[in-house]
Amino acid sequence: MDGREEHYPDYPLFKGLQRPLEFMGIQGRYIYWAAATIGIAIVGFI
């Protein structure tokens, strides 16, 4: 060990872009919550 540590961000990175996954200002795991909420709303509406 040479004393250097790499710190990884707490939010998931989109591997293609090597940057935080973000959609319409929503970041990380909240995208999945938003997608689930919208999906449930659509299914519930039908």
C-alpha positions as CSV (number, residue, x, y, z in Angstrom):
1,M,0.0,0.0,0.0
2,D,1.4,3.4,-0.9
3,G,-1.1,5.4,1.2
4,R,-3.3,6.5,-1.7
5,E,-7.0,5.6,-1.6
6,E,-9.4,6.0,-4.4
7,H,-12.8,7.3,-3.2
8,Y,-15.7,6.3,-5.3
9,P,-18.9,8.3,-5.3
10,D,-21.9,7.1,-3.4
11,Y,-24.2,7.4,-6.4
12,P,-24.2,5.0,-9.3
13,L,-22.2,5.9,-12.4
14,F,-23.6,5.2,-15.9
15,K,-20.7,3.2,-17.4
16,G,-21.1,4.5,-20.9
17,L,-20.7,8.1,-19.9
18,Q,-18.5,7.7,-16.7
19,R,-20.7,10.3,-15.0
20,P,-23.5,10.1,-12.5
21,L,-26.7,8.8,-13.9
22,E,-29.1,11.7,-14.0
23,F,-32.4,12.3,-15.8
24,M,-34.4,15.5,-15.7
25,G,-32.6,16.6,-12.5
26,I,-33.3,13.4,-10.7
27,Q,-30.1,11.5,-9.7
28,G,-29.2,7.9,-9.0
29,R,-31.6,5.6,-7.2
30,Y,-34.3,8.3,-7.3
31,I,-34.7,7.6,-11.0
32,Y,-35.8,4.1,-10.2
33,W,-38.3,5.4,-7.6
34,A,-39.7,7.9,-10.1
35,A,-40.0,5.2,-12.8
36,A,-41.7,2.9,-10.4
37,T,-44.1,5.6,-9.3
38,I,-45.0,6.5,-12.9
39,G,-45.4,2.9,-13.9
40,I,-47.7,2.2,-11.0
41,A,-49.7,5.3,-11.8
42,I,-50.2,4.3,-15.4
43,V,-51.2,0.7,-14.4
44,G,-53.5,2.0,-11.8
45,F,-55.1,4.4,-14.2
46,I,-55.9,1.5,-16.6
